[in-house]
Amino acid sequence: MVNTAPTDPDHPTLFGSFTSSSSYKPMLFLSLSGLPFSFRTVNLKTGAQRTPEYLALNRHGQVPTLQHRGLTVIQSNVILDYLARATGQFDGATDQARWEARSWLSWEADAITNIAKVRHYRRFRAVDPAVMDYFLPLAEAALEFLDRTLADGRDWLVGGDAPSIADIGCWGRMVFMAEGGIEIARWPHLQRWAGRLAALPGFALPYDLIPKRDTEFPGRPAAG
């Protein structure tokens, strides 16, 4: 059973699952933003994503789903785009930066998703070794590309002195890489970038951040 009861329309409500990197991406955005929000758990193991009340929110029966200000938004990268526009946070400082951030999200959905596939096939579903032989090189190539991008001295994927939805989206998808047998230490520039993300106020890894039950997050007081 998914709790779809209305909450404060000015506070985002995120529907997600504990082990889902797709849920982690917008969850991390909200935590880093310091804004108050509500989390509603969708238990994928019990099939809660296929219940009529949840399918009324998300026709695909997937997580995550976001409700905010009377809108329902689905697909993790679309949610990141929406949150950046709605809150003004992690959006990019210029028009060029904003479009670059969104192009990274598009690339992530094509390339870094292979890391999630490797993790899924190693942890949740046994497959023919030929399947892993196909996806593992694609996952490693995506990480190599990120590492080369960060090798030019930039702190963040879009450049500048602040992270954007590009960093949140890419990190949020690759966060479970160790569960797929891929160690980030192989890519030193990538590892340093991950360390910068981890140092941000509000950062947490998925199992520390995503609750297993419905939870209200009060947000953080503004600095200063």
N, C-alpha and C positions, 0 to 999 in steps of 0.2 A: 504494500500500500504506500503510495506517495502522497505526502501532505501538499496539496495544491491550494490550500486556503490562502486567501489574499493577505499580503503583508503591507507595510507602509509603502505606498507607490513611489515615494522619493528615495527609498532605499533599495538597491538592487537585490534581487533574490536569485540565487544560483542553484540550479538543480544539477547534482553531479554524483560521482561515485569515487570511493576511496582509492581504488587501484587504477584509475583512469588518467593518463597523461592529458587527454583532451579536457578533462575537468580541471586538472591542475593549472593549466595555462590561465584561464580567467580567474581562478581562485588566487593564483599568485599575483595577478594584476590587482585584484581587490585588496589583498593583504598589503602589498607595497603602497597602494594609494592611501592607506590609512582611513578610508571611508567606512562608515557602518554598512553592513550588509547581512543578509540572511542566507543560510545554506540549508538546502533540503536534499536529503540523501535519496538516491535511487539505487536500490540494491539489485545489481545486475545478476547476482547469483540466483536470486529468487524470481527473476523475471519481471521485476517491478517496471522496467522500461517498456513492457508490452501491455501494461494495464490500460484500460480505456481512459482513465483520468490523465495518465501521462501522455498517451498518444494524442490526446486533445491539445497538449502543449507542443509536442515534438512528433511530427508525423512519421519520422524515420525510426522512432523508438530508440534513440541514441542519447548519450550525454555528451556535452552539457546543454542546458537550456537556461536562458537568462530572461527574467521578467523585470521591467523597470519602466516607470512612468507610463503605464498602460501598453507598453510594447512587449512582445515576445520575440526573442532573438535566439537562433540556433546556429550550430557549427562554431567550433572554438575560435577560429581566426576571425570570423565575422563578429563574434562577441567581443574579441579584443579590439577590432576596428570600432565597433559601437562604443565601447567603454572609453576609448581614447577620445573620441569625438564628444561624448556626453560629459566627461569629467575634465577634459583638457589636460589630462596627465598622460605621460609616456607617448605623446602623439608626434613628437618631432617639432623642432623650433621653427622650421621654414616649410614652405610648400614642397620644395624639393625633398627635404628630409621626410616629410609625411608620406610622400609617394614612394620613396625608397623603403621606408619601413613596411609599407603594404606589399611591395614587391618581394621583400624577404619573407613575408607570411605566405605568399603564393609559392615561393620556392620551397619553403618548409613543408608545405602540404604535398609537394612532389618528391622531395629528396629526403628530408629528415624523417619522414614517415617510415622509411625503410628501417630505421633504428627501432621504432616501435614494433614493426613486424618481427624483427629478429628477437626482441624481448618476448613478444607474444608466443612465438613458436618454441622458444626455449623454456618458457615458464609455464604456459597454459595449455599448449597443444602440440603434441608430437607430430612431426611431419617427415616426409622423405628427406634424407640428407641433401638431395638435389635442390630442394626448395631453399634450404639454408645457404647452399653454395651460390644460389642466385642473389638472395637478398643481402647477405653479409658484405660482399664487396660494394654494393650500392650504399649501404649504411656507412662503411668506412670511407668511401669517396666523399660523401656529404660532410663527414667530420674533417676530412683533409681539406676540403674547400673552405670550411669555416676557419680552420687553423691558418690557412694561407691568408685569408682576408684579414685576420687579426694580427698577422705578422708585421704589418706596416706601422705598428706603433699605436694604432687606434685603440681606445678603451672599449668602444661600443660598435655594434655592427653598422650603424648609420653614421658613425663619427660623432664629433662634439663631446660635450662633457657630461652628458646624461643618457641613461638608457631609454629605450623606446619599446613599443610593442614588438619590434623585430627581435630584440634580445629576449623578451619574455616568451614570445611564441616559439623561438628556436630552442631556447633552454627547456621550456616546458615540455616539449615533445621528446627531447633527448635525455631527460632527467633519469629515466630508468635504464640507461644504457648498460650499467654494470649488471643488471639482472639478465641482460642478453649476452653477458660474457665479454663486453667491450669496455676497456679501461681508459678513462679520459687522460691518464698520465702519458699516454702515447702521443698526445698532441699538446705540447707545453703552452702554446699561445691560447689555446682553447681552455686549458685548465686555469690559466690566470684570469681569463674573462669570467669563467664560472666563479672564481673566488671573489671577483669584484661584485658580481650579482649577490653572492652569499653575504656580503658585508652590508647590503642595503637594509635600512630599517624595515621590518615587516617580512623579510625573507624567511622562508622555511621550506624544507623538503616535503614532498607530498605526504608521507606517512605521519609527519608532525603537523601538517597544516590542514589536511582534509579530514574532517571528523567522520565517524561512522554513524552518527545520528544527527538529526536536525539541530542546528546551532545558530544562535544569534551572535554576530560579531559587532561589538560596539564601536570599533574604529579607534584611532589614536588621536590624542589632542594635537593640534597644530603646533609645530615647533615655534619657539620664541615667545 
